[in-house]
Amino acid sequence: MSQSTSASILITGATGNIGKELTKHLASKGIPFRAMVRSMDNLQDFEGLNFSGAEVISGDFNNPESLQNALKGIEKAFLLTNSSEQAEQQQATFVNLAADARVKHIVKLSQWAADINSPVRFLRYHAVIENLIKESGMAYTFLRPNLFMQGLLGFRETIIKQNQFFGAIGNAKISIVDTRDIAAVAGEVLSSPGHEGKIYNLTGPESLTHHEMAEKLSATLGRKIEFIDITPKALKQTLLHVGFPEWQAEGLVEDYAHYKLGEASEVKFGVREAIGNEAKSFDYFVKDYASMFSA
Ligand SMILES: NC(=O)c1ccc[n+]([C@@H]2O[C@H](COP(=O)([O-])OP(=O)(O)OC[C@H]3O[C@@H](n4cnc5c(N)ncnc54)[C@H](OP(=O)(O)O)[C@@H]3O)[C@@H](O)[C@H]2O)c1
């Protein structure tokens, strides 16, 4: 980690699911970057930030001055926030300040099926920001991943203690994607030319029901894991119980209603198009993360 480099790439959300894989990916290729973080504490846990070419700078999406500071001298910026009620405003502020700072290219982490008219609030705000970036005149690349395989880690405790995980999706298939593939695509787009004006739909190589995921987990973990389908109301209560704010809990219920209609079941090839490799399978994910699902 260094205080200052000649980095021309800015990574936001660097301590999140995708960001931590993205900084690791860039570090493994020796590509310098600036990472914007909210807090300078406990950064030793982030492998990518220990790279000598990583300049770590403090910044908060709710503090425009800190964004201006983070954007100084940047040519390409990776934009990611979590999906909160503030996300649209935070991302809009970032895009406007990036344009002012003469950033050339924004790589935005969006979501599968982003659409301004979607009944899913997350898909609407992502589409609003995609449009704002297009109108800004900066080059853009939109990464639209499907549901993350690593989302299953949110059920780590119930999988370990009860051999169960939950969702409101019925028997619908979904082409879930590994966050390491999303990070590899982001890394490639940020460090090589030819991705301007592109939208990459990022899915895994197959579409699975949650019951099929449970079977695959059972086979690898050597014990029976069950998927329990619950009602949207029960899903919301569970999310509120584990601490999600109301807006996010309702958004996740909307997400699952859209998945249940089979609207996220198609397999797309954005990973192959962007990096030339096939996307990681769910079997591969389960084998890699097996130890995390056992006591
Ligand atoms: N989960 C899915 O299955 C899925 C599927 C498709 C698309 N997506 C999209 O993926 C995105 C979330 O990605 P993720 O899972 O990697 O996110 P995440 O793990 O929740 O990480 C969010 C990152 O944003 C940072 N952050 C939050 N508020 C901030 C603020 N005010 N100022 C500066 N940084 C701030 C966090 O920093 P701290 O460490 O300081 O909190 C963290 O680094 C969302 O846009 C969502 O719509 C998710």
PDBQT file of the ligand as one rigid body, heavy atoms in Angstrom, charges set to zero:
ROOT
HETATM    1  N1  LIG A 301     -25.779  -9.228  -4.748  1.00  0.00    +0.000 N 
HETATM    2  C1  LIG A 301     -26.097  -9.586  -5.976  1.00  0.00    +0.000 C 
HETATM    3  O1  LIG A 301     -26.419 -10.757  -6.236  1.00  0.00    +0.000 OA
HETATM    4  C2  LIG A 301     -26.024  -8.562  -7.086  1.00  0.00    +0.000 A 
HETATM    5  C3  LIG A 301     -26.335  -8.951  -8.388  1.00  0.00    +0.000 A 
HETATM    6  C4  LIG A 301     -26.200  -8.015  -9.421  1.00  0.00    +0.000 A 
HETATM    7  C5  LIG A 301     -25.779  -6.721  -9.148  1.00  0.00    +0.000 A 
HETATM    8  N2  LIG A 301     -25.507  -6.376  -7.865  1.00  0.00    +0.000 N 
HETATM    9  C6  LIG A 301     -25.049  -5.007  -7.597  1.00  0.00    +0.000 C 
HETATM   10  O2  LIG A 301     -23.776  -5.079  -6.981  1.00  0.00    +0.000 OA
HETATM   11  C7  LIG A 301     -23.581  -3.891  -6.205  1.00  0.00    +0.000 C 
HETATM   12  C8  LIG A 301     -23.026  -4.290  -4.872  1.00  0.00    +0.000 C 
HETATM   13  O3  LIG A 301     -21.762  -4.907  -5.066  1.00  0.00    +0.000 OA
HETATM   14  P1  LIG A 301     -20.992  -5.599  -3.859  1.00  0.00    +0.000 P 
HETATM   15  O4  LIG A 301     -21.785  -6.789  -3.411  1.00  0.00    +0.000 OA
HETATM   16  O5  LIG A 301     -19.572  -5.767  -4.246  1.00  0.00    +0.000 OA
HETATM   17  O6  LIG A 301     -21.150  -4.477  -2.768  1.00  0.00    +0.000 OA
HETATM   18  P2  LIG A 301     -20.801  -4.553  -1.215  1.00  0.00    +0.000 P 
HETATM   19  O7  LIG A 301     -20.054  -5.808  -0.889  1.00  0.00    +0.000 OA
HETATM   20  O8  LIG A 301     -22.046  -4.212  -0.471  1.00  0.00    +0.000 OA
HETATM   21  O9  LIG A 301     -19.759  -3.365  -1.086  1.00  0.00    +0.000 OA
HETATM   22  C9  LIG A 301     -20.143  -2.025  -1.159  1.00  0.00    +0.000 C 
HETATM   23  C10 LIG A 301     -18.890  -1.179  -1.206  1.00  0.00    +0.000 C 
HETATM   24  O10 LIG A 301     -19.289   0.187  -1.292  1.00  0.00    +0.000 OA
HETATM   25  C11 LIG A 301     -18.628   0.897  -0.235  1.00  0.00    +0.000 C 
HETATM   26  N3  LIG A 301     -19.480   1.993   0.217  1.00  0.00    +0.000 N 
HETATM   27  C12 LIG A 301     -20.732   1.908   0.736  1.00  0.00    +0.000 A 
HETATM   28  N4  LIG A 301     -21.168   3.138   1.067  1.00  0.00    +0.000 NA
HETATM   29  C13 LIG A 301     -20.159   4.002   0.776  1.00  0.00    +0.000 A 
HETATM   30  C14 LIG A 301     -19.995   5.405   0.915  1.00  0.00    +0.000 A 
HETATM   31  N5  LIG A 301     -20.951   6.191   1.424  1.00  0.00    +0.000 N 
HETATM   32  N6  LIG A 301     -18.829   5.939   0.483  1.00  0.00    +0.000 NA
HETATM   33  C15 LIG A 301     -17.834   5.172  -0.024  1.00  0.00    +0.000 A 
HETATM   34  N7  LIG A 301     -17.925   3.840  -0.172  1.00  0.00    +0.000 NA
HETATM   35  C16 LIG A 301     -19.074   3.265   0.229  1.00  0.00    +0.000 A 
HETATM   36  C17 LIG A 301     -18.433  -0.124   0.864  1.00  0.00    +0.000 C 
HETATM   37  O11 LIG A 301     -17.442   0.328   1.736  1.00  0.00    +0.000 OA
HETATM   38  P3  LIG A 301     -17.406  -0.061   3.311  1.00  0.00    +0.000 P 
HETATM   39  O12 LIG A 301     -16.505  -1.273   3.379  1.00  0.00    +0.000 OA
HETATM   40  O13 LIG A 301     -16.832   1.129   3.945  1.00  0.00    +0.000 OA
HETATM   41  O14 LIG A 301     -18.812  -0.360   3.728  1.00  0.00    +0.000 OA
HETATM   42  C18 LIG A 301     -18.007  -1.332   0.037  1.00  0.00    +0.000 C 
HETATM   43  O15 LIG A 301     -16.657  -1.225  -0.354  1.00  0.00    +0.000 OA
HETATM   44  C19 LIG A 301     -24.934  -3.187  -6.128  1.00  0.00    +0.000 C 
HETATM   45  O16 LIG A 301     -24.933  -2.106  -7.016  1.00  0.00    +0.000 OA
HETATM   46  C20 LIG A 301     -25.916  -4.256  -6.598  1.00  0.00    +0.000 C 
HETATM   47  O17 LIG A 301     -27.055  -3.711  -7.216  1.00  0.00    +0.000 OA
HETATM   48  C21 LIG A 301     -25.614  -7.258  -6.828  1.00  0.00    +0.000 A 
ENDROOT
TORSDOF 0
